[in-house]
Amino acid sequence: MLATAHRIREVERAQADGIRAGRTLREQTDFDGYLARRATDSSHTFRRHLRGLGGAVEE
């Protein structure tokens, strides 16, 4: 459980650093890429998309 909390902290810290550097969360999560994939594959979830990017913080 502690390892999970540490991982969440690291991912969120990296996201915050990206925002401070001028990269929106939408850019960091490649949200447009997710929408494009979702348009052709209705089973593709945002959680799966984030997992592929290493940005799923809940796990």
PDB file with one MODEL, atoms N, CA, C and O in Angstrom:
MODEL        1
ATOM      1  N   MET A   1       0.816  -1.188   0.000  1.00  0.00           N
ATOM      2  CA  MET A   1       0.000   0.000   0.000  1.00  0.00           C
ATOM      3  C   MET A   1       0.867   1.263   0.000  1.00  0.00           C
ATOM      4  O   MET A   1       0.546   2.234  -0.686  1.00  0.00           O
ATOM      5  N   LEU A   2       1.942   1.256   0.751  1.00  0.00           N
ATOM      6  CA  LEU A   2       2.841   2.396   0.778  1.00  0.00           C
ATOM      7  C   LEU A   2       3.493   2.601  -0.596  1.00  0.00           C
ATOM      8  O   LEU A   2       3.692   3.736  -1.029  1.00  0.00           O
ATOM      9  N   ALA A   3       3.816   1.522  -1.259  1.00  0.00           N
ATOM     10  CA  ALA A   3       4.408   1.626  -2.595  1.00  0.00           C
ATOM     11  C   ALA A   3       3.428   2.269  -3.571  1.00  0.00           C
ATOM     12  O   ALA A   3       3.829   3.051  -4.433  1.00  0.00           O
ATOM     13  N   THR A   4       2.152   1.943  -3.437  1.00  0.00           N
ATOM     14  CA  THR A   4       1.129   2.541  -4.299  1.00  0.00           C
ATOM     15  C   THR A   4       1.029   4.034  -4.043  1.00  0.00           C
ATOM     16  O   THR A   4       0.961   4.825  -4.984  1.00  0.00           O
ATOM     17  N   ALA A   5       1.021   4.421  -2.779  1.00  0.00           N
ATOM     18  CA  ALA A   5       0.956   5.845  -2.430  1.00  0.00           C
ATOM     19  C   ALA A   5       2.170   6.588  -2.987  1.00  0.00           C
ATOM     20  O   ALA A   5       2.043   7.709  -3.479  1.00  0.00           O
ATOM     21  N   HIS A   6       3.331   5.969  -2.910  1.00  0.00           N
ATOM     22  CA  HIS A   6       4.554   6.589  -3.440  1.00  0.00           C
ATOM     23  C   HIS A   6       4.447   6.773  -4.960  1.00  0.00           C
ATOM     24  O   HIS A   6       4.807   7.822  -5.494  1.00  0.00           O
ATOM     25  N   ARG A   7       3.954   5.753  -5.635  1.00  0.00           N
ATOM     26  CA  ARG A   7       3.790   5.826  -7.096  1.00  0.00           C
ATOM     27  C   ARG A   7       2.819   6.940  -7.476  1.00  0.00           C
ATOM     28  O   ARG A   7       3.079   7.698  -8.410  1.00  0.00           O
ATOM     29  N   ILE A   8       1.711   7.041  -6.761  1.00  0.00           N
ATOM     30  CA  ILE A   8       0.726   8.102  -7.036  1.00  0.00           C
ATOM     31  C   ILE A   8       1.384   9.468  -6.854  1.00  0.00           C
ATOM     32  O   ILE A   8       1.222  10.360  -7.686  1.00  0.00           O
ATOM     33  N   ARG A   9       2.117   9.621  -5.775  1.00  0.00           N
ATOM     34  CA  ARG A   9       2.805  10.888  -5.508  1.00  0.00           C
ATOM     35  C   ARG A   9       3.770  11.239  -6.637  1.00  0.00           C
ATOM     36  O   ARG A   9       3.821  12.387  -7.078  1.00  0.00           O
ATOM     37  N   GLU A  10       4.520  10.274  -7.094  1.00  0.00           N
ATOM     38  CA  GLU A  10       5.496  10.533  -8.161  1.00  0.00           C
ATOM     39  C   GLU A  10       4.816  10.932  -9.467  1.00  0.00           C
ATOM     40  O   GLU A  10       5.257  11.866 -10.136  1.00  0.00           O
ATOM     41  N   VAL A  11       3.750  10.232  -9.830  1.00  0.00           N
ATOM     42  CA  VAL A  11       3.031  10.558 -11.070  1.00  0.00           C
ATOM     43  C   VAL A  11       2.428  11.954 -10.972  1.00  0.00           C
ATOM     44  O   VAL A  11       2.543  12.750 -11.903  1.00  0.00           O
ATOM     45  N   GLU A  12       1.787  12.249  -9.844  1.00  0.00           N
ATOM     46  CA  GLU A  12       1.159  13.564  -9.689  1.00  0.00           C
ATOM     47  C   GLU A  12       2.203  14.678  -9.630  1.00  0.00           C
ATOM     48  O   GLU A  12       1.972  15.771 -10.147  1.00  0.00           O
ATOM     49  N   ARG A  13       3.326  14.413  -9.015  1.00  0.00           N
ATOM     50  CA  ARG A  13       4.403  15.415  -8.981  1.00  0.00           C
ATOM     51  C   ARG A  13       4.923  15.689 -10.397  1.00  0.00           C
ATOM     52  O   ARG A  13       5.164  16.841 -10.760  1.00  0.00           O
ATOM     53  N   ALA A  14       5.092  14.648 -11.178  1.00  0.00           N
ATOM     54  CA  ALA A  14       5.552  14.828 -12.565  1.00  0.00           C
ATOM     55  C   ALA A  14       4.524  15.621 -13.369  1.00  0.00           C
ATOM     56  O   ALA A  14       4.894  16.465 -14.185  1.00  0.00           O
ATOM     57  N   GLN A  15       3.249  15.357 -13.147  1.00  0.00           N
ATOM     58  CA  GLN A  15       2.204  16.108 -13.844  1.00  0.00           C
ATOM     59  C   GLN A  15       2.238  17.575 -13.433  1.00  0.00           C
ATOM     60  O   GLN A  15       2.131  18.457 -14.286  1.00  0.00           O
ATOM     61  N   ALA A  16       2.383  17.848 -12.142  1.00  0.00           N
ATOM     62  CA  ALA A  16       2.457  19.232 -11.666  1.00  0.00           C
ATOM     63  C   ALA A  16       3.681  19.936 -12.240  1.00  0.00           C
ATOM     64  O   ALA A  16       3.599  21.102 -12.628  1.00  0.00           O
ATOM     65  N   ASP A  17       4.800  19.250 -12.298  1.00  0.00           N
ATOM     66  CA  ASP A  17       6.007  19.827 -12.902  1.00  0.00           C
ATOM     67  C   ASP A  17       5.760  20.161 -14.366  1.00  0.00           C
ATOM     68  O   ASP A  17       6.191  21.207 -14.853  1.00  0.00           O
ATOM     69  N   GLY A  18       5.066  19.273 -15.063  1.00  0.00           N
ATOM     70  CA  GLY A  18       4.742  19.524 -16.461  1.00  0.00           C
ATOM     71  C   GLY A  18       3.851  20.746 -16.631  1.00  0.00           C
ATOM     72  O   GLY A  18       4.049  21.538 -17.552  1.00  0.00           O
ATOM     73  N   ILE A  19       2.884  20.900 -15.758  1.00  0.00           N
ATOM     74  CA  ILE A  19       2.002  22.065 -15.817  1.00  0.00           C
ATOM     75  C   ILE A  19       2.801  23.341 -15.564  1.00  0.00           C
ATOM     76  O   ILE A  19       2.630  24.334 -16.270  1.00  0.00           O
ATOM     77  N   ARG A  20       3.671  23.312 -14.557  1.00  0.00           N
ATOM     78  CA  ARG A  20       4.517  24.490 -14.292  1.00  0.00           C
ATOM     79  C   ARG A  20       5.408  24.826 -15.479  1.00  0.00           C
ATOM     80  O   ARG A  20       5.751  25.988 -15.697  1.00  0.00           O
ATOM     81  N   ALA A  21       5.783  23.805 -16.247  1.00  0.00           N
ATOM     82  CA  ALA A  21       6.631  24.017 -17.425  1.00  0.00           C
ATOM     83  C   ALA A  21       5.824  24.423 -18.664  1.00  0.00           C
ATOM     84  O   ALA A  21       6.387  24.635 -19.738  1.00  0.00           O
ATOM     85  N   GLY A  22       4.487  24.529 -18.499  1.00  0.00           N
ATOM     86  CA  GLY A  22       3.666  24.994 -19.610  1.00  0.00           C
ATOM     87  C   GLY A  22       2.942  23.913 -20.382  1.00  0.00           C
ATOM     88  O   GLY A  22       2.293  24.210 -21.385  1.00  0.00           O
ATOM     89  N   ARG A  23       3.033  22.661 -19.945  1.00  0.00           N
ATOM     90  CA  ARG A  23       2.331  21.571 -20.632  1.00  0.00           C
ATOM     91  C   ARG A  23       1.019  21.304 -19.912  1.00  0.00           C
ATOM     92  O   ARG A  23       1.018  20.955 -18.732  1.00  0.00           O
ATOM     93  N   THR A  24      -0.083  21.462 -20.605  1.00  0.00           N
ATOM     94  CA  THR A  24      -1.376  21.212 -19.987  1.00  0.00           C
ATOM     95  C   THR A  24      -1.530  19.724 -19.678  1.00  0.00           C
ATOM     96  O   THR A  24      -0.846  18.876 -20.252  1.00  0.00           O
ATOM     97  N   LEU A  25      -2.437  19.434 -18.763  1.00  0.00           N
ATOM     98  CA  LEU A  25      -2.698  18.033 -18.447  1.00  0.00           C
ATOM     99  C   LEU A  25      -3.262  17.325 -19.677  1.00  0.00           C
ATOM    100  O   LEU A  25      -3.009  16.140 -19.892  1.00  0.00           O
ATOM    101  N   ARG A  26      -4.018  18.052 -20.472  1.00  0.00           N
ATOM    102  CA  ARG A  26      -4.550  17.484 -21.716  1.00  0.00           C
ATOM    103  C   ARG A  26      -3.409  17.033 -22.627  1.00  0.00           C
ATOM    104  O   ARG A  26      -3.471  15.957 -23.223  1.00  0.00           O
ATOM    105  N   GLU A  27      -2.372  17.855 -22.733  1.00  0.00           N
ATOM    106  CA  GLU A  27      -1.203  17.482 -23.541  1.00  0.00           C
ATOM    107  C   GLU A  27      -0.468  16.301 -22.918  1.00  0.00           C
ATOM    108  O   GLU A  27      -0.101  15.353 -23.613  1.00  0.00           O
ATOM    109  N   GLN A  28      -0.255  16.362 -21.615  1.00  0.00           N
ATOM    110  CA  GLN A  28       0.492  15.310 -20.930  1.00  0.00           C
ATOM    111  C   GLN A  28      -0.187  13.950 -21.043  1.00  0.00           C
ATOM    112  O   GLN A  28       0.483  12.919 -21.099  1.00  0.00           O
ATOM    113  N   THR A  29      -1.507  13.951 -21.075  1.00  0.00           N
ATOM    114  CA  THR A  29      -2.238  12.683 -21.155  1.00  0.00           C
ATOM    115  C   THR A  29      -2.583  12.305 -22.588  1.00  0.00           C
ATOM    116  O   THR A  29      -3.260  11.304 -22.824  1.00  0.00           O
ATOM    117  N   ASP A  30      -2.118  13.107 -23.549  1.00  0.00           N
ATOM    118  CA  ASP A  30      -2.430  12.870 -24.961  1.00  0.00           C
ATOM    119  C   ASP A  30      -3.933  12.621 -25.136  1.00  0.00           C
ATOM    120  O   ASP A  30      -4.361  11.639 -25.742  1.00  0.00           O
ATOM    121  N   PHE A  31      -4.710  13.551 -24.582  1.00  0.00           N
ATOM    122  CA  PHE A  31      -6.160  13.380 -24.605  1.00  0.00           C
ATOM    123  C   PHE A  31      -6.699  13.321 -26.031  1.00  0.00           C
ATOM    124  O   PHE A  31      -7.637  12.570 -26.302  1.00  0.00           O
ATOM    125  N   ASP A  32      -6.128  14.092 -26.937  1.00  0.00           N
ATOM    126  CA  ASP A  32      -6.568  14.032 -28.332  1.00  0.00           C
ATOM    127  C   ASP A  32      -6.310  12.647 -28.925  1.00  0.00           C
ATOM    128  O   ASP A  32      -7.132  12.133 -29.684  1.00  0.00           O
ATOM    129  N   GLY A  33      -5.177  12.044 -28.582  1.00  0.00           N
ATOM    130  CA  GLY A  33      -4.892  10.682 -29.023  1.00  0.00           C
ATOM    131  C   GLY A  33      -5.893   9.694 -28.468  1.00  0.00           C
ATOM    132  O   GLY A  33      -6.329   8.775 -29.162  1.00  0.00           O
ATOM    133  N   TYR A  34      -6.257   9.892 -27.199  1.00  0.00           N
ATOM    134  CA  TYR A  34      -7.277   9.036 -26.588  1.00  0.00           C
ATOM    135  C   TYR A  34      -8.596   9.155 -27.343  1.00  0.00           C
ATOM    136  O   TYR A  34      -9.220   8.145 -27.668  1.00  0.00           O
ATOM    137  N   LEU A  35      -9.025  10.392 -27.623  1.00  0.00           N
ATOM    138  CA  LEU A  35     -10.294  10.594 -28.330  1.00  0.00           C
ATOM    139  C   LEU A  35     -10.274   9.955 -29.715  1.00  0.00           C
ATOM    140  O   LEU A  35     -11.266   9.368 -30.144  1.00  0.00           O
ATOM    141  N   ALA A  36      -9.156  10.068 -30.407  1.00  0.00           N
ATOM    142  CA  ALA A  36      -9.040   9.461 -31.735  1.00  0.00           C
ATOM    143  C   ALA A  36      -9.151   7.942 -31.642  1.00  0.00           C
ATOM    144  O   ALA A  36      -9.845   7.317 -32.444  1.00  0.00           O
ATOM    145  N   ARG A  37      -8.472   7.350 -30.668  1.00  0.00           N
ATOM    146  CA  ARG A  37      -8.537   5.896 -30.490  1.00  0.00           C
ATOM    147  C   ARG A  37      -9.943   5.465 -30.083  1.00  0.00           C
ATOM    148  O   ARG A  37     -10.456   4.457 -30.568  1.00  0.00           O
ATOM    149  N   ARG A  38     -10.548   6.223 -29.206  1.00  0.00           N
ATOM    150  CA  ARG A  38     -11.895   5.910 -28.723  1.00  0.00           C
ATOM    151  C   ARG A  38     -12.909   5.964 -29.868  1.00  0.00           C
ATOM    152  O   ARG A  38     -13.882   5.210 -29.871  1.00  0.00           O
ATOM    153  N   ALA A  39     -12.685   6.844 -30.830  1.00  0.00           N
ATOM    154  CA  ALA A  39     -13.593   6.972 -31.973  1.00  0.00           C
ATOM    155  C   ALA A  39     -13.610   5.702 -32.821  1.00  0.00           C
ATOM    156  O   ALA A  39     -14.613   5.402 -33.469  1.00  0.00           O
ATOM    157  N   THR A  40     -12.514   4.961 -32.820  1.00  0.00           N
ATOM    158  CA  THR A  40     -12.445   3.741 -33.623  1.00  0.00           C
ATOM    159  C   THR A  40     -12.540   2.469 -32.791  1.00  0.00           C
ATOM    160  O   THR A  40     -12.716   1.378 -33.334  1.00  0.00           O
ATOM    161  N   ASP A  41     -12.425   2.609 -31.465  1.00  0.00           N
ATOM    162  CA  ASP A  41     -12.469   1.450 -30.571  1.00  0.00           C
ATOM    163  C   ASP A  41     -13.232   1.833 -29.307  1.00  0.00           C
ATOM    164  O   ASP A  41     -12.651   2.373 -28.365  1.00  0.00           O
ATOM    165  N   SER A  42     -14.518   1.556 -29.288  1.00  0.00           N
ATOM    166  CA  SER A  42     -15.359   1.985 -28.172  1.00  0.00           C
ATOM    167  C   SER A  42     -15.007   1.280 -26.857  1.00  0.00           C
ATOM    168  O   SER A  42     -15.456   1.707 -25.793  1.00  0.00           O
ATOM    169  N   SER A  43     -14.221   0.221 -26.915  1.00  0.00           N
ATOM    170  CA  SER A  43     -13.834  -0.460 -25.681  1.00  0.00           C
ATOM    171  C   SER A  43     -12.592   0.161 -25.044  1.00  0.00           C
ATOM    172  O   SER A  43     -12.215  -0.200 -23.929  1.00  0.00           O
ATOM    173  N   HIS A  44     -11.960   1.091 -25.754  1.00  0.00           N
ATOM    174  CA  HIS A  44     -10.744   1.731 -25.233  1.00  0.00           C
ATOM    175  C   HIS A  44     -11.131   2.747 -24.166  1.00  0.00           C
ATOM    176  O   HIS A  44     -11.814   3.730 -24.453  1.00  0.00           O
ATOM    177  N   THR A  45     -10.691   2.507 -22.939  1.00  0.00           N
ATOM    178  CA  THR A  45     -11.041   3.395 -21.832  1.00  0.00           C
ATOM    179  C   THR A  45      -9.904   4.389 -21.570  1.00  0.00           C
ATOM    180  O   THR A  45      -8.758   4.173 -21.964  1.00  0.00           O
ATOM    181  N   PHE A  46     -10.256   5.468 -20.900  1.00  0.00           N
ATOM    182  CA  PHE A  46      -9.243   6.460 -20.551  1.00  0.00           C
ATOM    183  C   PHE A  46      -8.232   5.859 -19.572  1.00  0.00           C
ATOM    184  O   PHE A  46      -7.039   6.153 -19.649  1.00  0.00           O
ATOM    185  N   ARG A  47      -8.702   5.033 -18.671  1.00  0.00           N
ATOM    186  CA  ARG A  47      -7.796   4.365 -17.731  1.00  0.00           C
ATOM    187  C   ARG A  47      -6.770   3.526 -18.491  1.00  0.00           C
ATOM    188  O   ARG A  47      -5.583   3.565 -18.167  1.00  0.00           O
ATOM    189  N   ARG A  48      -7.207   2.771 -19.491  1.00  0.00           N
ATOM    190  CA  ARG A  48      -6.284   1.962 -20.294  1.00  0.00           C
ATOM    191  C   ARG A  48      -5.299   2.866 -21.036  1.00  0.00           C
ATOM    192  O   ARG A  48      -4.109   2.566 -21.131  1.00  0.00           O
ATOM    193  N   HIS A  49      -5.816   3.966 -21.555  1.00  0.00           N
ATOM    194  CA  HIS A  49      -4.966   4.935 -22.253  1.00  0.00           C
ATOM    195  C   HIS A  49      -3.876   5.450 -21.307  1.00  0.00           C
ATOM    196  O   HIS A  49      -2.702   5.498 -21.672  1.00  0.00           O
ATOM    197  N   LEU A  50      -4.276   5.832 -20.093  1.00  0.00           N
ATOM    198  CA  LEU A  50      -3.301   6.337 -19.124  1.00  0.00           C
ATOM    199  C   LEU A  50      -2.297   5.269 -18.727  1.00  0.00           C
ATOM    200  O   LEU A  50      -1.114   5.563 -18.550  1.00  0.00           O
ATOM    201  N   ARG A  51      -2.753   4.041 -18.589  1.00  0.00           N
ATOM    202  CA  ARG A  51      -1.820   2.953 -18.277  1.00  0.00           C
ATOM    203  C   ARG A  51      -0.727   2.874 -19.332  1.00  0.00           C
ATOM    204  O   ARG A  51       0.448   2.689 -19.014  1.00  0.00           O
ATOM    205  N   GLY A  52      -1.130   3.016 -20.593  1.00  0.00           N
ATOM    206  CA  GLY A  52      -0.151   2.961 -21.673  1.00  0.00           C
ATOM    207  C   GLY A  52       0.869   4.076 -21.625  1.00  0.00           C
ATOM    208  O   GLY A  52       1.986   3.933 -22.122  1.00  0.00           O
ATOM    209  N   LEU A  53       0.480   5.192 -21.021  1.00  0.00           N
ATOM    210  CA  LEU A  53       1.389   6.334 -20.888  1.00  0.00           C
ATOM    211  C   LEU A  53       2.154   6.318 -19.575  1.00  0.00           C
ATOM    212  O   LEU A  53       3.076   7.108 -19.375  1.00  0.00           O
ATOM    213  N   GLY A  54       1.772   5.420 -18.690  1.00  0.00           N
ATOM    214  CA  GLY A  54       2.391   5.400 -17.363  1.00  0.00           C
ATOM    215  C   GLY A  54       1.814   6.454 -16.437  1.00  0.00           C
ATOM    216  O   GLY A  54       2.450   6.839 -15.456  1.00  0.00           O
ATOM    217  N   GLY A  55       0.614   6.922 -16.744  1.00  0.00           N
ATOM    218  CA  GLY A  55       0.028   7.998 -15.953  1.00  0.00           C
ATOM    219  C   GLY A  55      -1.205   7.619 -15.171  1.00  0.00           C
ATOM    220  O   GLY A  55      -1.922   8.504 -14.704  1.00  0.00           O
ATOM    221  N   ALA A  56      -1.484   6.336 -15.007  1.00  0.00           N
ATOM    222  CA  ALA A  56      -2.645   5.918 -14.230  1.00  0.00           C
ATOM    223  C   ALA A  56      -2.280   5.951 -12.758  1.00  0.00           C
ATOM    224  O   ALA A  56      -1.543   5.091 -12.278  1.00  0.00           O
ATOM    225  N   VAL A  57      -2.794   6.943 -12.039  1.00  0.00           N
ATOM    226  CA  VAL A  57      -2.363   7.155 -10.656  1.00  0.00           C
ATOM    227  C   VAL A  57      -3.080   6.279  -9.644  1.00  0.00           C
ATOM    228  O   VAL A  57      -2.605   6.152  -8.515  1.00  0.00           O
ATOM    229  N   GLU A  58      -4.200   5.672  -9.998  1.00  0.00           N
ATOM    230  CA  GLU A  58      -4.970   4.908  -9.024  1.00  0.00           C
ATOM    231  C   GLU A  58      -4.382   3.544  -8.730  1.00  0.00           C
ATOM    232  O   GLU A  58      -4.838   2.866  -7.809  1.00  0.00           O
ATOM    233  N   GLU A  59      -3.409   3.135  -9.467  1.00  0.00           N
ATOM    234  CA  GLU A  59      -2.908   1.770  -9.336  1.00  0.00           C
ATOM    235  C   GLU A  59      -1.601   1.710  -8.590  1.00  0.00           C
ATOM    236  O   GLU A  59      -1.050   0.626  -8.397  1.00  0.00           O
TER     237      GLU A  59
ENDMDL
END
